Each structure stands twice: as structure tokens, then as C-alpha cells.
Amino acid sequence: LRHPENLFFIQPDLALRTVCVTLSLFSPSSLFDNMKITIASLAALFVATEAFHTAPIGRTSTRINMIVKGDEKASEKVAKVFEGKPAENSEFDALVKANFPGAISNKQLATKVVSVLEGKGYTPGNTLLATSLCADELARVLEDDFVKVYGNNFNLGGLSGFPFAGNTGFGAMAAHIPDDGYCLVVHGPHVGITKDGLIGKVERPGIALVDNCCGSAIAASNYLKGITDGGAKITTKLQSFSDFQQGAVQELILPFGKRLGEAENRMKELPYALYDSQDILVRDIINTGKGGIKKGLALLGGIQINTGPDTLDYFHPLRFEYYNEDGEMVEDLLALL
């Protein structure tokens, strides 16, 4: 028993009982002077005993130890998320919805999504959030709204919101879903709208310039326009690895050249074209990795609509589906939003 910390590799419960019996037989001075059992050894033993309990039979558990979250309901949490955020502005609300029919504020979206999923058993303690949203900091607004309800986010996305983590990323994410738990996947491109209704631009905090939004999407659109209009330069260079995501966005938008060219408002149509491309990829990734779904998966897809710092952001939901533990889409929930 000079090194009891080694026993947990063999049988942790037996090791703990052995040390407890030993402690009862010796005085404190003889115990620590003669047997040389240190406090660090005991701490390691107690931690190890808890960490190496066998997972229940079924889908494989990847957790060493479960961190239990508070008992607060998701619906109670979501009400607090928007405290201190800008109040809903009826005039601006009408402006956004005139340009994006079907859009709702992030506050309305989060409230409705959380309510629907709570009825299916989703709680802050048994749910993993996963998003495929653009790298732009403005895309974090929606992500953070859901993080404050469900906890940490597994990032699947990259430029323009494409799911660049792919099958490998989805598989890793699925392994992190709590045992007998759920997953909420949120994905989609984003677009800006100024307080004056200019689409493809947005006011950013601390920046005087009214900036492009989404910059990656607009760059890809310009690349595509150069091809369809015949102005693109022929080059023998391969796509740069240091900018491969943008290269991929440009290639993935190619099938929508005619659609964008004929659009009345190219910037307004652009996020919807991107969404249609991403939707195919996301559903294919889910189908490939459906074996990793634990109890259920909700898929929320649509267009993020970013606004200035004095107004709420919006979201146009285009897909809200529920998949069972076998990866089968069993319920279309879109009408509930």
C-alpha cells in the first residue's frame, strides 16, 4: 500500500475500500510517517474511482465524467437571454419583414425553438448545441443566444456558413452528445441590412464604415459574376491552401449563376442561393453520421439577418425538422415557428 494510486488501474472500488480500512487501523502519525500515503495519492484515487465507472450498455459513452448543469428549465433561461438587449422596434421590424417575408426576430426564434424542443425532452443538461454559421463575429449573436440556454457550442461551420467540419466534424460532435441526450443543429448563411434597408451592408459597433455582410458571400458572388459576365481572367494557378474555404465557397455557388444574374436584387437573393447549397451538404452529412445520434436531433436551417447594434437580429427559418435516434426525419416542425 505504499503507492495506492496505482491500484485504481486494476479495481478502483476495491482500492478505495482498502485504503479506508487501512486508515482505520493506523494512527495519523504512523500512517503518514511509515506508509507514506500522501494527500495527493488519496485525491488521485478518489478521482480515478469516479472517472473509471463503466458506461451503461447501449450507444458508446465517450464521457469520463458528467458535468451536471443546473435545474433551471430552458424556457426559463431563454427569457433571461434577451434582458438588456434592444427592444423590438415596430418600424424596423416592418422594414426587415418587407425585404425578408417570413423572418422573425432572434428573440421570437429562440423562444419558439426552445419551447418546441422542451416539449420533446430537451433540457440544458441533456442537449448539445452544434452550429454551422459564418466565421463573422456577427454570426455569433444567434449562436450566443442558444449557448446561454443549452451551454457550449460545437462549431461545424466556416466562411459563409458552409459546414466545413464535414463528416469528421459531425462524427466528433455526435460523440459529445450526452448519453440519452439530444442535439440541436443550427445552420445557414447570413446577410446584413442597414437601418435604412440597404441589403448586403450592416452597421458594426465601433466602426464608422457601413460594412459588407456577408463579405465572403459577396466576394464569391463577384467571382461568379465575373464568370457569367465573361470578365473573369483565365489562370493556371490552383486554389491557395491558405484560403481554401473561400475557394470552396466560390465553387459551391457556381450552379446559381443564372439565378443570381436574373434576380431583381442580387444581394437579397444571394443568401438564399447559399442556403440551398448548404442545405444539401448539411443533410448529406447528417445522413452519413446518423448512427451517432443519441436520443434525437433537431435541425434548424435558415438565413441569419444581421442588423446594427441598436436593433435585434432576425432569422428566416427555412427548415426545422426532428430526427429520431435512428436518424429518420420523423417530424416537420417548421409551421410551429
Secondary structure, 3 states (H helix, E strand, C coil): CCCHHHHHHCCHHHHHHHHHHHHHHCCHHHHHHHHCCCHHHHHHHHHHHHHCCCCCCCCCCCCCCCCCCCCCCHHHHHHHHCCCCCCCCHHHHHHHHHHCCCCEEHHHHHHHHHHHHHCCCCCCCCEEEEEECCCCHHHHHHHHHHHHHHCCEEECCCHHHCCCCHHHHHHHHHHCCCCCCEEEEEECCEEEECCCCCECEECCCCCCCCEECCHHHHHHHHHHHHHHCCCCCCCCCCCCHHHHHHHHHHHHCHHHHHHHHCCCCHHHHHHHHHHHHHHHHHHHHHHHCHHHCCCEEEEEEEEEEECCCCCCCEEEEEEEEEEECCCCEEEECHHHC
